[in-house]
Amino acid sequence: MKGKSGIQIFVKDNDVEHALKVLKRKIARDGLLKQLKTKRAYEKPSEKRKRKERESLRRIRKAMARRNRRSGRY
């Protein structure tokens, strides 16, 4: 697999619990779990369009809320 970099987690002092937490956090941040969930079953094109639209609106609302918080408005 040339050009692909995997997720690496190092276990320090035999602390596997902490390493698992770090792994789960990295996987969630990469969006791997979400991608696996969507690929689990066939998604009709109309459903896919609706999902993409919902995700887009969510990102926009989140960005607006973040911007409002920084400017001091609620």
N, C-alpha and C positions, 0 to 999 in steps of 0.2 A: 504494500500500500504506500506507494511513493507520494509524497506531498500531503499526506494526512497525518495529523498529530492527534494522538489519543489523550484521554484525560488520565493524568497520573496523580496518585495519592500516595504519600509516604507515611508509613506507620512508625511513629516514634515511641520508644519506651513501651512497646507492646500495647499501646492504647488504641485498640481496634474500634472502640465505640466512637471516639473522636474522629478517627479516619472515616468511618461510615457517615458521620454527620457532614464532614467536609465533602465527601463524594456526592451525597444527596444534594447538597447545596450547589455544587458545581454542575451537576446534571440538570437541576432545575434552572439554573442561570443560563445554561446553553439552550434550553428549550427542548431537550431531548425527550423528556417524558411526555410533553404535550404533543410532540411530533409522533411518538409511538402510539399515543391514544388516537390520534386522527387517522393513522395508517392501519389501525386494527381492523376496521371494516370499511367497505366502499362508501364513499360520500358522494351523493348526487351533486351535479354541478350547481343546481339551484341552492342546495344546502351549503355548499362550499362558498358561494357568493354571499349568502346571508351571514355565514360565520366570519368571513373576511371583513364584511361591513361592520359587524358588531365589534370585532377586534380593533378596527380602525377608530370607531367612535370612542371606544374605551381608552385607547392611547391618546386621542385628542383631549378627552375630558381630563385624563390624568395630567397631561402637560399643562392644561389651563389651570387646574387646581394648584399645581406646583408653582406656576407663574404668579397666581394670585397670592399664594402664601408668601412668596419672596417679596412681593410688593407691599405686603401688609394688609391686603384686602381679604375678606372671608366670604 
